[in-house]
Amino acid sequence: MPEEGEMFGRVLKMLGGENVMVKCTDGVTRRGRIRGKLKRRVWIRDNDIVIIAPWDFNEAERGDIVWRFTLPQVEWLKDNNHIAKDF
């Protein structure tokens, strides 16, 4: 679950390298950066649900991707009303 300062997001588009476009639950589209810890361990694709942590100094535009959810985890989040059914 997202901690303080983090939020859910849906990957819109892969930008290449470690950058992706993410539509966040607050309605802002941010450029997310896949952290080094996840870069070669977790493959992120379009329409994946992720946790993004906006940067302190540029929070409306950039953020770090902290976690990617699998399909069963996304279904559980929707069933327990943590994210909207149409998100």
C-alpha atoms as a printed R data frame, in Angstrom:
   type eleno elety resid chain resno       x       y       z
1  ATOM     1    CA   MET     A     1   0.000   0.000   0.000
2  ATOM     2    CA   PRO     A     2   1.205   3.551  -0.658
3  ATOM     3    CA   GLU     A     3   2.841   5.255   2.280
4  ATOM     4    CA   GLU     A     4   2.669   8.959   3.070
5  ATOM     5    CA   GLY     A     5   3.607  11.008   0.023
6  ATOM     6    CA   GLU     A     6   3.037   8.101  -2.399
7  ATOM     7    CA   MET     A     7   0.054   7.339  -4.655
8  ATOM     8    CA   PHE     A     8  -1.285   4.865  -7.159
9  ATOM     9    CA   GLY     A     9  -0.740   5.421 -10.867
10 ATOM    10    CA   ARG     A    10  -1.332   3.728 -14.221
11 ATOM    11    CA   VAL     A    11   1.474   3.525 -16.782
12 ATOM    12    CA   LEU     A    12   0.366   5.300 -19.964
13 ATOM    13    CA   LYS     A    13   3.451   4.976 -22.128
14 ATOM    14    CA   MET     A    14   7.019   3.777 -22.022
15 ATOM    15    CA   LEU     A    15   9.409   6.606 -22.915
16 ATOM    16    CA   GLY     A    16  12.569   4.559 -23.175
17 ATOM    17    CA   GLY     A    17  15.348   3.792 -20.784
18 ATOM    18    CA   GLU     A    18  14.074   4.135 -17.257
19 ATOM    19    CA   ASN     A    19  11.319   6.711 -17.948
20 ATOM    20    CA   VAL     A    20   7.556   6.147 -18.226
21 ATOM    21    CA   MET     A    21   4.467   8.397 -18.356
22 ATOM    22    CA   VAL     A    22   2.168   7.724 -15.379
23 ATOM    23    CA   LYS     A    23  -1.406   8.960 -14.808
24 ATOM    24    CA   CYS     A    24  -1.739   9.355 -11.023
25 ATOM    25    CA   THR     A    25  -4.839   9.103  -8.839
26 ATOM    26    CA   ASP     A    26  -4.724  12.864  -8.191
27 ATOM    27    CA   GLY     A    27  -5.309  13.477 -11.923
28 ATOM    28    CA   VAL     A    28  -1.777  14.644 -12.746
29 ATOM    29    CA   THR     A    29   0.292  12.981 -15.472
30 ATOM    30    CA   ARG     A    30   3.884  12.609 -14.321
31 ATOM    31    CA   ARG     A    31   7.096  11.321 -15.835
32 ATOM    32    CA   GLY     A    32   8.100   8.394 -13.657
33 ATOM    33    CA   ARG     A    33  11.589   7.027 -13.257
34 ATOM    34    CA   ILE     A    34  12.084   3.338 -12.548
35 ATOM    35    CA   ARG     A    35  14.335   3.136  -9.517
36 ATOM    36    CA   GLY     A    36  17.570   1.198  -9.769
37 ATOM    37    CA   LYS     A    37  16.330  -1.400  -7.287
38 ATOM    38    CA   LEU     A    38  13.467  -2.335  -9.665
39 ATOM    39    CA   LYS     A    39  15.115  -1.648 -13.010
40 ATOM    40    CA   ARG     A    40  16.289  -5.152 -13.902
41 ATOM    41    CA   ARG     A    41  14.123  -7.162 -11.504
42 ATOM    42    CA   VAL     A    42  10.615  -6.034 -12.481
43 ATOM    43    CA   TRP     A    43   9.417  -5.483 -16.041
44 ATOM    44    CA   ILE     A    44   6.967  -2.600 -16.328
45 ATOM    45    CA   ARG     A    45   4.576  -2.438 -19.293
46 ATOM    46    CA   ASP     A    46   1.753  -0.171 -20.489
47 ATOM    47    CA   ASN     A    47  -1.407  -0.168 -18.299
48 ATOM    48    CA   ASP     A    48   0.386  -1.554 -15.229
49 ATOM    49    CA   ILE     A    49  -0.686  -0.220 -11.831
50 ATOM    50    CA   VAL     A    50   2.271   1.186  -9.888
51 ATOM    51    CA   ILE     A    51   3.033   3.169  -6.759
52 ATOM    52    CA   ILE     A    52   4.725   6.468  -7.564
53 ATOM    53    CA   ALA     A    53   6.476   8.802  -5.121
54 ATOM    54    CA   PRO     A    54   6.543  12.401  -6.445
55 ATOM    55    CA   TRP     A    55   9.814  14.229  -6.071
56 ATOM    56    CA   ASP     A    56  10.032  16.937  -3.392
57 ATOM    57    CA   PHE     A    57  11.312  19.700  -5.677
58 ATOM    58    CA   ASN     A    58   9.322  18.952  -8.867
59 ATOM    59    CA   GLU     A    59   6.309  17.015  -7.583
60 ATOM    60    CA   ALA     A    60   3.860  18.078 -10.318
61 ATOM    61    CA   GLU     A    61   6.057  16.714 -13.116
62 ATOM    62    CA   ARG     A    62   8.367  13.922 -11.903
63 ATOM    63    CA   GLY     A    63   8.366  10.943  -9.564
64 ATOM    64    CA   ASP     A    64   9.982   7.615  -8.735
65 ATOM    65    CA   ILE     A    65   8.219   4.306  -9.351
66 ATOM    66    CA   VAL     A    66   8.426   2.353  -6.129
67 ATOM    67    CA   TRP     A    67   6.323  -0.767  -6.824
68 ATOM    68    CA   ARG     A    68   4.469  -2.578  -9.642
69 ATOM    69    CA   PHE     A    69   1.367  -4.642  -8.888
70 ATOM    70    CA   THR     A    70   0.591  -7.989 -10.525
71 ATOM    71    CA   LEU     A    71  -2.855  -8.706 -12.018
72 ATOM    72    CA   PRO     A    72  -4.164 -10.632  -8.951
73 ATOM    73    CA   GLN     A    73  -2.982  -7.793  -6.708
74 ATOM    74    CA   VAL     A    74  -4.793  -5.233  -8.900
75 ATOM    75    CA   GLU     A    75  -8.026  -7.266  -8.692
76 ATOM    76    CA   TRP     A    76  -7.675  -7.386  -4.894
77 ATOM    77    CA   LEU     A    77  -7.128  -3.604  -4.751
78 ATOM    78    CA   LYS     A    78 -10.267  -3.032  -6.846
79 ATOM    79    CA   ASP     A    79 -12.368  -5.494  -4.821
80 ATOM    80    CA   ASN     A    80 -11.362  -3.816  -1.554
81 ATOM    81    CA   ASN     A    81 -11.964  -0.268  -2.898
82 ATOM    82    CA   HIS     A    82  -8.369   0.910  -2.662
83 ATOM    83    CA   ILE     A    83  -8.515   2.033  -6.310
84 ATOM    84    CA   ALA     A    84 -11.495   2.782  -8.551
85 ATOM    85    CA   LYS     A    85 -12.930  -0.064 -10.659
86 ATOM    86    CA   ASP     A    86 -12.339   1.895 -13.886
87 ATOM    87    CA   PHE     A    87  -8.817   3.091 -12.974
